[in-house]
Amino acid sequence: MTVQISSEAVMLLVIGGVVGLAVYKHTTRTHTGASTRGDLVGAIGAAVGVMTVLALLFSLGDAGETLQRPGPASGPTTMTSAETRAP
């Protein structure tokens, strides 16, 4: 099965991954004392935040939706006097 991913979505994933990696590496270097691992949760949160903001800016959220325009409005209907009387 082939899954089609738009080029904009791939760019968002790449940018989010780079930001997440940068945050993870930065948090590894900022700890004092013994060397520790980076903040994985913070890195994932930063990556998801960046991807969400970029998706909203590029309006990728409505890519699958089609624009529904209302049909033409029907004109006023008229009734004859015979139709208005009760049988």
Buried (B, 14 or more C-beta within 10 A) or exposed (E): EEEEEEEBBEEBEEBBBEBBBEBBEBBBEEEEEEEEEBBEEBBBEBBEEBBEEBBEEEEBEEEEEEEEEEEEEEEEEEEEEEEEEEE
